[in-house]
Amino acid sequence: MKPEEDLLATHLMLKETVARMRLWLDRAIHCMDQLDDVQVWYRPNAESNAIGNLVLHLVGNLKQWIIDAIGNLPDTRDRPGEFNAESGYSKMMLINLLKETVERACKTIEAMPPIRVAETKRIQGMDVTLANAVVMAVSHLGLHVGQIQYVGKMLLSDRYIGSSEPRERTAK
């Protein structure tokens, strides 16, 4: 490929990544909208994370790996605090925090010149390219949104309304 074709392909990949991040956000909100404040802080056991923890973790991760790294901002993440929280945020506060952070991360990626994907940053003690940071962040977002959905389905059982077309239930 020619250099200009490489940049065009990189731009397309970044655009698709942003679209995927917004889709994951919509799915997380769709699930959380069905829950109440108590349910978003439910932990089945001490070793598990509540949806609230997962949201705080995603916010910290996106801020560290995208907003701060690409934006050349200082890293102020408190990763242990993301998992130690047991309350302090209502469902709506968590939804708004996640919305604001995902949108800020998307805008940061959209504003990044494609040539910067090869730039190296030190994140969590590792030297990574910004391409790696973007791929890691979007896959990490999808992983934890899947966990949010799983917990929502466990809590609501057959009352859970999925974010895609309903499947036919088979007789047992």
C-alpha positions in Angstrom: 0.0 0.0 0.0 1.0 3.6 -0.6 1.5 5.8 2.5 -1.7 7.7 1.7 -3.6 4.4 1.4 -2.2 3.4 4.8 -3.4 6.6 6.4 -6.8 6.2 4.8 -7.1 2.6 6.1 -6.0 3.7 9.6 -8.5 6.4 9.6 -11.3 3.9 8.6 -10.1 1.5 11.4 -10.3 4.4 14.0 -13.7 5.4 12.7 -15.0 1.8 13.0 -13.5 1.6 16.5 -15.3 4.7 17.6 -18.6 3.3 16.2 -18.0 0.0 18.1 -17.3 1.9 21.4 -20.6 3.8 21.0 -22.4 0.5 20.4 -20.9 -1.0 23.5 -22.0 2.1 25.4 -25.6 1.8 24.1 -25.7 -1.8 25.2 -24.4 -1.0 28.7 -27.0 1.7 29.1 -29.8 -0.5 27.8 -29.0 -3.1 30.5 -28.5 -0.6 33.3 -31.7 1.2 32.5 -33.5 -2.0 33.5 -31.9 -2.1 36.9 -32.3 -0.1 40.1 -29.6 1.5 42.3 -29.4 -1.5 44.6 -28.9 -3.9 41.6 -26.1 -2.0 40.1 -24.1 -2.5 43.3 -25.0 -6.2 43.8 -22.1 -8.6 44.3 -22.8 -12.3 44.4 -19.7 -12.7 46.5 -16.7 -10.8 47.8 -14.5 -11.8 44.8 -17.0 -10.5 42.2 -17.5 -7.0 41.0 -20.7 -5.1 40.9 -21.9 -3.4 37.8 -21.0 -0.2 39.6 -17.4 -1.4 39.9 -17.2 -2.4 36.2 -18.4 1.1 35.2 -15.9 2.8 37.4 -13.2 0.5 36.0 -14.2 1.2 32.4 -14.1 4.9 33.1 -10.6 4.7 34.7 -9.4 2.5 31.8 -10.7 4.7 29.0 -9.3 7.8 30.7 -5.9 6.2 31.2 -5.5 4.4 27.9 -7.3 6.8 25.5 -8.0 10.3 27.0 -4.8 10.7 28.9 -2.4 8.8 26.6 -3.6 10.2 23.3 -4.3 13.6 24.8 -0.8 13.8 26.5 -2.5 14.3 29.9 -1.2 13.2 33.3 -2.3 9.7 34.4 -4.4 10.2 37.6 -6.0 6.8 37.7 -6.9 5.1 41.0 -7.4 1.5 39.8 -7.8 -0.1 43.3 -10.5 2.5 44.1 -12.5 1.3 41.1 -12.8 -2.1 42.6 -13.1 -1.1 46.3 -16.2 1.1 45.8 -19.3 -0.4 47.2 -21.6 2.6 46.6 -21.4 6.3 46.3 -22.9 6.5 42.8 -26.5 6.1 41.8 -27.4 4.2 38.6 -27.9 7.5 36.8 -24.6 8.9 38.0 -22.8 5.8 36.7 -24.7 5.9 33.4 -23.8 9.6 32.9 -20.2 9.1 33.9 -19.8 6.2 31.5 -21.6 8.2 28.7 -19.3 11.2 29.3 -16.2 9.2 29.4 -16.9 7.0 26.3 -17.9 10.1 24.3 -14.8 11.9 25.4 -12.7 8.9 24.4 -14.4 8.7 21.1 -13.8 12.4 20.4 -10.1 12.0 21.4 -9.7 9.1 18.9 -11.6 11.1 16.2 -9.3 14.1 16.7 -6.1 12.0 16.6 -4.2 12.2 13.3 -4.0 8.6 12.0 -0.2 8.9 11.8 -0.1 9.0 15.6 -1.1 5.3 15.9 2.6 4.4 15.6 3.5 6.7 18.5 4.7 4.9 21.7 3.4 5.8 25.2 4.1 4.3 28.6 0.8 3.0 30.1 0.6 0.9 33.2 4.4 0.4 33.0 4.4 -0.8 29.4 5.6 0.9 26.3 2.7 0.5 23.8 1.8 2.1 20.5 -1.4 4.2 20.4 -2.7 1.6 18.0 -2.3 -1.0 20.8 -3.9 1.4 23.3 -7.0 1.9 21.1 -7.4 -1.8 20.3 -6.9 -2.7 24.0 -9.4 -0.1 25.2 -12.2 -1.1 22.8 -11.8 -4.8 23.4 -11.7 -4.1 27.2 -14.9 -2.1 26.9 -16.6 -4.9 25.0 -15.5 -7.5 27.6 -16.8 -5.6 30.6 -20.1 -4.6 28.8 -20.6 -8.3 28.3 -20.2 -8.8 32.0 -22.6 -6.0 32.8 -25.2 -7.6 30.5 -24.6 -11.0 32.1 -25.1 -9.7 35.6 -28.2 -7.8 34.4 -29.6 -11.0 32.9 -28.9 -12.9 36.1 -30.7 -10.3 38.2 -33.7 -9.9 36.0 -34.0 -13.4 34.6 -36.9 -13.6 32.1 -37.7 -9.9 32.7 -34.5 -8.9 31.0 -35.0 -7.2 27.7 -32.1 -7.9 25.3 -30.5 -5.3 23.1 -30.9 -7.4 20.0 -33.7 -9.3 18.4 -35.2 -11.8 20.8 -34.5 -15.5 20.2 -37.2 -18.1 20.0 -37.2 -20.1 23.2 -37.0 -23.8 22.7 -39.1 -26.2 24.6 -37.3 -28.3 27.2 
